[in-house]
């Protein structure tokens, strides 16, 4: 798997790409959203 900004330099022309990794992108976006929400909740003072 190749991720732009991480390891895209390892790609060579002899490799076939079957998918662009949209599932990975969606998973990473959900993880980022969850981590952001967790960090936001951790900053709130006790009510």
mmJSON file of the N, C-alpha and C atoms, coordinates in Angstrom:
{"data_MODEL":{"atom_site":{
"group_PDB":["ATOM","ATOM","ATOM","ATOM","ATOM","ATOM","ATOM","ATOM","ATOM","ATOM","ATOM","ATOM","ATOM","ATOM","ATOM","ATOM","ATOM","ATOM","ATOM","ATOM","ATOM","ATOM","ATOM","ATOM","ATOM","ATOM","ATOM","ATOM","ATOM","ATOM","ATOM","ATOM","ATOM","ATOM","ATOM","ATOM","ATOM","ATOM","ATOM","ATOM","ATOM","ATOM","ATOM","ATOM","ATOM","ATOM","ATOM","ATOM","ATOM","ATOM","ATOM","ATOM","ATOM","ATOM","ATOM","ATOM","ATOM","ATOM","ATOM","ATOM","ATOM","ATOM","ATOM","ATOM","ATOM","ATOM","ATOM","ATOM","ATOM","ATOM","ATOM","ATOM","ATOM","ATOM","ATOM","ATOM","ATOM","ATOM","ATOM","ATOM","ATOM","ATOM","ATOM","ATOM","ATOM","ATOM","ATOM","ATOM","ATOM","ATOM","ATOM","ATOM","ATOM","ATOM","ATOM","ATOM","ATOM","ATOM","ATOM","ATOM","ATOM","ATOM","ATOM","ATOM","ATOM","ATOM","ATOM","ATOM","ATOM","ATOM","ATOM","ATOM","ATOM","ATOM","ATOM","ATOM","ATOM","ATOM","ATOM","ATOM","ATOM","ATOM","ATOM","ATOM","ATOM","ATOM","ATOM","ATOM","ATOM","ATOM","ATOM","ATOM","ATOM","ATOM","ATOM","ATOM","ATOM","ATOM","ATOM","ATOM","ATOM"],
"id":[1,2,3,4,5,6,7,8,9,10,11,12,13,14,15,16,17,18,19,20,21,22,23,24,25,26,27,28,29,30,31,32,33,34,35,36,37,38,39,40,41,42,43,44,45,46,47,48,49,50,51,52,53,54,55,56,57,58,59,60,61,62,63,64,65,66,67,68,69,70,71,72,73,74,75,76,77,78,79,80,81,82,83,84,85,86,87,88,89,90,91,92,93,94,95,96,97,98,99,100,101,102,103,104,105,106,107,108,109,110,111,112,113,114,115,116,117,118,119,120,121,122,123,124,125,126,127,128,129,130,131,132,133,134,135,136,137,138,139,140,141],
"type_symbol":["N","C","C","N","C","C","N","C","C","N","C","C","N","C","C","N","C","C","N","C","C","N","C","C","N","C","C","N","C","C","N","C","C","N","C","C","N","C","C","N","C","C","N","C","C","N","C","C","N","C","C","N","C","C","N","C","C","N","C","C","N","C","C","N","C","C","N","C","C","N","C","C","N","C","C","N","C","C","N","C","C","N","C","C","N","C","C","N","C","C","N","C","C","N","C","C","N","C","C","N","C","C","N","C","C","N","C","C","N","C","C","N","C","C","N","C","C","N","C","C","N","C","C","N","C","C","N","C","C","N","C","C","N","C","C","N","C","C","N","C","C"],
"label_atom_id":["N","CA","C","N","CA","C","N","CA","C","N","CA","C","N","CA","C","N","CA","C","N","CA","C","N","CA","C","N","CA","C","N","CA","C","N","CA","C","N","CA","C","N","CA","C","N","CA","C","N","CA","C","N","CA","C","N","CA","C","N","CA","C","N","CA","C","N","CA","C","N","CA","C","N","CA","C","N","CA","C","N","CA","C","N","CA","C","N","CA","C","N","CA","C","N","CA","C","N","CA","C","N","CA","C","N","CA","C","N","CA","C","N","CA","C","N","CA","C","N","CA","C","N","CA","C","N","CA","C","N","CA","C","N","CA","C","N","CA","C","N","CA","C","N","CA","C","N","CA","C","N","CA","C","N","CA","C","N","CA","C","N","CA","C"],
"label_alt_id":[null,null,null,null,null,null,null,null,null,null,null,null,null,null,null,null,null,null,null,null,null,null,null,null,null,null,null,null,null,null,null,null,null,null,null,null,null,null,null,null,null,null,null,null,null,null,null,null,null,null,null,null,null,null,null,null,null,null,null,null,null,null,null,null,null,null,null,null,null,null,null,null,null,null,null,null,null,null,null,null,null,null,null,null,null,null,null,null,null,null,null,null,null,null,null,null,null,null,null,null,null,null,null,null,null,null,null,null,null,null,null,null,null,null,null,null,null,null,null,null,null,null,null,null,null,null,null,null,null,null,null,null,null,null,null,null,null,null,null,null,null],
"label_comp_id":["UNK","UNK","UNK","UNK","UNK","UNK","UNK","UNK","UNK","UNK","UNK","UNK","UNK","UNK","UNK","UNK","UNK","UNK","UNK","UNK","UNK","UNK","UNK","UNK","UNK","UNK","UNK","UNK","UNK","UNK","UNK","UNK","UNK","UNK","UNK","UNK","UNK","UNK","UNK","UNK","UNK","UNK","UNK","UNK","UNK","UNK","UNK","UNK","UNK","UNK","UNK","UNK","UNK","UNK","UNK","UNK","UNK","UNK","UNK","UNK","UNK","UNK","UNK","UNK","UNK","UNK","UNK","UNK","UNK","UNK","UNK","UNK","UNK","UNK","UNK","UNK","UNK","UNK","UNK","UNK","UNK","UNK","UNK","UNK","UNK","UNK","UNK","UNK","UNK","UNK","UNK","UNK","UNK","UNK","UNK","UNK","UNK","UNK","UNK","UNK","UNK","UNK","UNK","UNK","UNK","UNK","UNK","UNK","UNK","UNK","UNK","UNK","UNK","UNK","UNK","UNK","UNK","UNK","UNK","UNK","UNK","UNK","UNK","UNK","UNK","UNK","UNK","UNK","UNK","UNK","UNK","UNK","UNK","UNK","UNK","UNK","UNK","UNK","UNK","UNK","UNK"],
"label_asym_id":["A","A","A","A","A","A","A","A","A","A","A","A","A","A","A","A","A","A","A","A","A","A","A","A","A","A","A","A","A","A","A","A","A","A","A","A","A","A","A","A","A","A","A","A","A","A","A","A","A","A","A","A","A","A","A","A","A","A","A","A","A","A","A","A","A","A","A","A","A","A","A","A","A","A","A","A","A","A","A","A","A","A","A","A","A","A","A","A","A","A","A","A","A","A","A","A","A","A","A","A","A","A","A","A","A","A","A","A","A","A","A","A","A","A","A","A","A","A","A","A","A","A","A","A","A","A","A","A","A","A","A","A","A","A","A","A","A","A","A","A","A"],
"label_entity_id":["1","1","1","1","1","1","1","1","1","1","1","1","1","1","1","1","1","1","1","1","1","1","1","1","1","1","1","1","1","1","1","1","1","1","1","1","1","1","1","1","1","1","1","1","1","1","1","1","1","1","1","1","1","1","1","1","1","1","1","1","1","1","1","1","1","1","1","1","1","1","1","1","1","1","1","1","1","1","1","1","1","1","1","1","1","1","1","1","1","1","1","1","1","1","1","1","1","1","1","1","1","1","1","1","1","1","1","1","1","1","1","1","1","1","1","1","1","1","1","1","1","1","1","1","1","1","1","1","1","1","1","1","1","1","1","1","1","1","1","1","1"],
"label_seq_id":[1,1,1,2,2,2,3,3,3,4,4,4,5,5,5,6,6,6,7,7,7,8,8,8,9,9,9,10,10,10,11,11,11,12,12,12,13,13,13,14,14,14,15,15,15,16,16,16,17,17,17,18,18,18,19,19,19,20,20,20,21,21,21,22,22,22,23,23,23,24,24,24,25,25,25,26,26,26,27,27,27,28,28,28,29,29,29,30,30,30,31,31,31,32,32,32,33,33,33,34,34,34,35,35,35,36,36,36,37,37,37,38,38,38,39,39,39,40,40,40,41,41,41,42,42,42,43,43,43,44,44,44,45,45,45,46,46,46,47,47,47],
"pdbx_PDB_ins_code":[null,null,null,null,null,null,null,null,null,null,null,null,null,null,null,null,null,null,null,null,null,null,null,null,null,null,null,null,null,null,null,null,null,null,null,null,null,null,null,null,null,null,null,null,null,null,null,null,null,null,null,null,null,null,null,null,null,null,null,null,null,null,null,null,null,null,null,null,null,null,null,null,null,null,null,null,null,null,null,null,null,null,null,null,null,null,null,null,null,null,null,null,null,null,null,null,null,null,null,null,null,null,null,null,null,null,null,null,null,null,null,null,null,null,null,null,null,null,null,null,null,null,null,null,null,null,null,null,null,null,null,null,null,null,null,null,null,null,null,null,null],
"Cartn_x":[0.853,0.0,0.895,0.495,1.248,0.38,0.937,0.227,1.025,0.358,1.029,1.545,2.794,3.405,4.06,3.865,4.454,5.457,4.997,5.893,5.673,5.118,4.838,6.129,7.257,8.541,8.969,8.389,8.722,8.011,7.062,6.334,7.254,7.169,7.906,6.921,7.294,6.389,6.013,6.78,6.457,5.358,4.929,3.873,2.505,1.56,0.18,-0.624,-1.415,-2.289,-3.699,-4.288,-5.641,-6.631,-6.229,-7.114,-6.317,-6.985,-6.305,-6.379,-6.908,-6.918,-7.99,-9.119,-10.163,-10.672,-10.656,-11.08,-10.13,-8.85,-7.86,-8.079,-8.346,-8.573,-9.78,-10.853,-12.058,-11.778,-10.997,-10.684,-9.827,-8.839,-7.979,-8.757,-9.705,-10.519,-11.382,-11.955,-12.757,-11.895,-10.695,-9.783,-9.396,-9.106,-8.748,-9.906,-11.119,-12.299,-12.465,-12.285,-12.421,-11.353,-10.114,-9.033,-9.263,-9.769,-10.077,-11.162,-12.209,-13.291,-12.786,-11.936,-11.385,-10.539,-9.718,-8.872,-9.722,-10.8,-11.687,-12.374,-12.833,-13.494,-12.508,-11.268,-10.274,-9.944,-10.138,-9.832,-10.962,-12.174,-13.313,-13.197,-13.488,-13.461,-14.639,-14.485,-15.578,-16.765,-17.951,-19.167,-19.862],
"Cartn_y":[-1.169,0.0,1.226,2.219,3.455,4.604,5.442,6.596,7.83,8.797,10.02,10.742,11.133,11.807,10.854,9.54,8.566,7.692,6.928,6.002,5.955,6.991,6.996,6.918,7.288,7.224,5.791,4.823,3.414,2.808,3.527,3.025,2.969,1.869,1.732,1.388,1.655,1.456,0.003,-0.939,-2.348,-2.867,-2.077,-2.492,-2.134,-3.056,-2.797,-2.24,-1.214,-0.653,-1.138,-1.798,-2.312,-1.339,-0.667,0.243,1.465,2.591,3.795,3.951,2.964,2.974,3.846,3.988,4.843,4.313,3.005,2.44,2.884,2.912,3.356,4.82,5.625,7.044,7.266,6.54,6.682,6.253,5.168,4.687,5.706,6.274,7.261,8.517,8.902,10.082,9.848,8.66,8.355,8.315,7.758,7.717,9.13,9.991,11.375,12.092,11.862,12.473,12.012,10.716,10.159,10.738,10.816,11.366,12.845,13.583,14.998,15.154,14.334,14.389,14.013,13.009,12.589,13.683,14.34,15.43,16.611,16.89,17.986,17.713,16.493,16.131,16.177,15.819,15.818,17.24,18.234,19.623,20.29,19.739,20.379,20.218,21.295,21.189,20.351,19.805,19.008,19.899,19.419,20.22,19.793],
"Cartn_z":[0.0,0.0,0.0,-0.722,-0.812,-0.333,0.528,1.055,0.67,0.038,-0.38,0.863,0.831,1.955,2.942,2.749,3.662,2.936,1.937,1.252,-0.259,-0.824,-2.259,-3.078,-2.504,-3.215,-3.484,-2.782,-2.975,-4.187,-4.768,-5.932,-7.139,-7.876,-9.137,-10.243,-11.476,-12.614,-12.852,-12.346,-12.577,-11.646,-10.676,-9.748,-10.323,-10.172,-10.602,-9.429,-9.698,-8.675,-8.95,-7.972,-8.11,-7.487,-6.42,-5.711,-5.282,-5.155,-4.692,-3.18,-2.483,-1.02,-0.415,-1.081,-0.525,0.811,0.994,2.278,3.382,3.068,4.048,4.378,3.373,3.587,4.476,4.227,5.054,6.482,6.654,7.988,8.735,8.042,8.679,9.05,8.204,8.497,9.738,9.855,11.041,12.294,12.185,13.321,13.749,12.776,13.087,13.759,13.291,13.894,15.332,15.574,16.915,17.85,17.365,18.19,18.495,17.519,17.748,18.804,18.705,19.682,21.07,21.147,22.427,23.036,22.234,22.728,23.179,22.451,22.81,24.135,24.341,25.59,26.758,26.509,27.565,28.034,27.175,27.528,28.316,28.252,28.909,30.425,31.169,32.632,33.13,34.296,34.88,35.17,34.855,35.065,36.332],
"occupancy":[1.0,1.0,1.0,1.0,1.0,1.0,1.0,1.0,1.0,1.0,1.0,1.0,1.0,1.0,1.0,1.0,1.0,1.0,1.0,1.0,1.0,1.0,1.0,1.0,1.0,1.0,1.0,1.0,1.0,1.0,1.0,1.0,1.0,1.0,1.0,1.0,1.0,1.0,1.0,1.0,1.0,1.0,1.0,1.0,1.0,1.0,1.0,1.0,1.0,1.0,1.0,1.0,1.0,1.0,1.0,1.0,1.0,1.0,1.0,1.0,1.0,1.0,1.0,1.0,1.0,1.0,1.0,1.0,1.0,1.0,1.0,1.0,1.0,1.0,1.0,1.0,1.0,1.0,1.0,1.0,1.0,1.0,1.0,1.0,1.0,1.0,1.0,1.0,1.0,1.0,1.0,1.0,1.0,1.0,1.0,1.0,1.0,1.0,1.0,1.0,1.0,1.0,1.0,1.0,1.0,1.0,1.0,1.0,1.0,1.0,1.0,1.0,1.0,1.0,1.0,1.0,1.0,1.0,1.0,1.0,1.0,1.0,1.0,1.0,1.0,1.0,1.0,1.0,1.0,1.0,1.0,1.0,1.0,1.0,1.0,1.0,1.0,1.0,1.0,1.0,1.0],
"B_iso_or_equiv":[0.0,0.0,0.0,0.0,0.0,0.0,0.0,0.0,0.0,0.0,0.0,0.0,0.0,0.0,0.0,0.0,0.0,0.0,0.0,0.0,0.0,0.0,0.0,0.0,0.0,0.0,0.0,0.0,0.0,0.0,0.0,0.0,0.0,0.0,0.0,0.0,0.0,0.0,0.0,0.0,0.0,0.0,0.0,0.0,0.0,0.0,0.0,0.0,0.0,0.0,0.0,0.0,0.0,0.0,0.0,0.0,0.0,0.0,0.0,0.0,0.0,0.0,0.0,0.0,0.0,0.0,0.0,0.0,0.0,0.0,0.0,0.0,0.0,0.0,0.0,0.0,0.0,0.0,0.0,0.0,0.0,0.0,0.0,0.0,0.0,0.0,0.0,0.0,0.0,0.0,0.0,0.0,0.0,0.0,0.0,0.0,0.0,0.0,0.0,0.0,0.0,0.0,0.0,0.0,0.0,0.0,0.0,0.0,0.0,0.0,0.0,0.0,0.0,0.0,0.0,0.0,0.0,0.0,0.0,0.0,0.0,0.0,0.0,0.0,0.0,0.0,0.0,0.0,0.0,0.0,0.0,0.0,0.0,0.0,0.0,0.0,0.0,0.0,0.0,0.0,0.0],
"pdbx_formal_charge":[null,null,null,null,null,null,null,null,null,null,null,null,null,null,null,null,null,null,null,null,null,null,null,null,null,null,null,null,null,null,null,null,null,null,null,null,null,null,null,null,null,null,null,null,null,null,null,null,null,null,null,null,null,null,null,null,null,null,null,null,null,null,null,null,null,null,null,null,null,null,null,null,null,null,null,null,null,null,null,null,null,null,null,null,null,null,null,null,null,null,null,null,null,null,null,null,null,null,null,null,null,null,null,null,null,null,null,null,null,null,null,null,null,null,null,null,null,null,null,null,null,null,null,null,null,null,null,null,null,null,null,null,null,null,null,null,null,null,null,null,null],
"auth_seq_id":[1,1,1,2,2,2,3,3,3,4,4,4,5,5,5,6,6,6,7,7,7,8,8,8,9,9,9,10,10,10,11,11,11,12,12,12,13,13,13,14,14,14,15,15,15,16,16,16,17,17,17,18,18,18,19,19,19,20,20,20,21,21,21,22,22,22,23,23,23,24,24,24,25,25,25,26,26,26,27,27,27,28,28,28,29,29,29,30,30,30,31,31,31,32,32,32,33,33,33,34,34,34,35,35,35,36,36,36,37,37,37,38,38,38,39,39,39,40,40,40,41,41,41,42,42,42,43,43,43,44,44,44,45,45,45,46,46,46,47,47,47],
"auth_comp_id":["UNK","UNK","UNK","UNK","UNK","UNK","UNK","UNK","UNK","UNK","UNK","UNK","UNK","UNK","UNK","UNK","UNK","UNK","UNK","UNK","UNK","UNK","UNK","UNK","UNK","UNK","UNK","UNK","UNK","UNK","UNK","UNK","UNK","UNK","UNK","UNK","UNK","UNK","UNK","UNK","UNK","UNK","UNK","UNK","UNK","UNK","UNK","UNK","UNK","UNK","UNK","UNK","UNK","UNK","UNK","UNK","UNK","UNK","UNK","UNK","UNK","UNK","UNK","UNK","UNK","UNK","UNK","UNK","UNK","UNK","UNK","UNK","UNK","UNK","UNK","UNK","UNK","UNK","UNK","UNK","UNK","UNK","UNK","UNK","UNK","UNK","UNK","UNK","UNK","UNK","UNK","UNK","UNK","UNK","UNK","UNK","UNK","UNK","UNK","UNK","UNK","UNK","UNK","UNK","UNK","UNK","UNK","UNK","UNK","UNK","UNK","UNK","UNK","UNK","UNK","UNK","UNK","UNK","UNK","UNK","UNK","UNK","UNK","UNK","UNK","UNK","UNK","UNK","UNK","UNK","UNK","UNK","UNK","UNK","UNK","UNK","UNK","UNK","UNK","UNK","UNK"],
"auth_asym_id":["A","A","A","A","A","A","A","A","A","A","A","A","A","A","A","A","A","A","A","A","A","A","A","A","A","A","A","A","A","A","A","A","A","A","A","A","A","A","A","A","A","A","A","A","A","A","A","A","A","A","A","A","A","A","A","A","A","A","A","A","A","A","A","A","A","A","A","A","A","A","A","A","A","A","A","A","A","A","A","A","A","A","A","A","A","A","A","A","A","A","A","A","A","A","A","A","A","A","A","A","A","A","A","A","A","A","A","A","A","A","A","A","A","A","A","A","A","A","A","A","A","A","A","A","A","A","A","A","A","A","A","A","A","A","A","A","A","A","A","A","A"],
"auth_atom_id":["N","CA","C","N","CA","C","N","CA","C","N","CA","C","N","CA","C","N","CA","C","N","CA","C","N","CA","C","N","CA","C","N","CA","C","N","CA","C","N","CA","C","N","CA","C","N","CA","C","N","CA","C","N","CA","C","N","CA","C","N","CA","C","N","CA","C","N","CA","C","N","CA","C","N","CA","C","N","CA","C","N","CA","C","N","CA","C","N","CA","C","N","CA","C","N","CA","C","N","CA","C","N","CA","C","N","CA","C","N","CA","C","N","CA","C","N","CA","C","N","CA","C","N","CA","C","N","CA","C","N","CA","C","N","CA","C","N","CA","C","N","CA","C","N","CA","C","N","CA","C","N","CA","C","N","CA","C","N","CA","C","N","CA","C"],
"pdbx_PDB_model_num":[1,1,1,1,1,1,1,1,1,1,1,1,1,1,1,1,1,1,1,1,1,1,1,1,1,1,1,1,1,1,1,1,1,1,1,1,1,1,1,1,1,1,1,1,1,1,1,1,1,1,1,1,1,1,1,1,1,1,1,1,1,1,1,1,1,1,1,1,1,1,1,1,1,1,1,1,1,1,1,1,1,1,1,1,1,1,1,1,1,1,1,1,1,1,1,1,1,1,1,1,1,1,1,1,1,1,1,1,1,1,1,1,1,1,1,1,1,1,1,1,1,1,1,1,1,1,1,1,1,1,1,1,1,1,1,1,1,1,1,1,1]
}}}
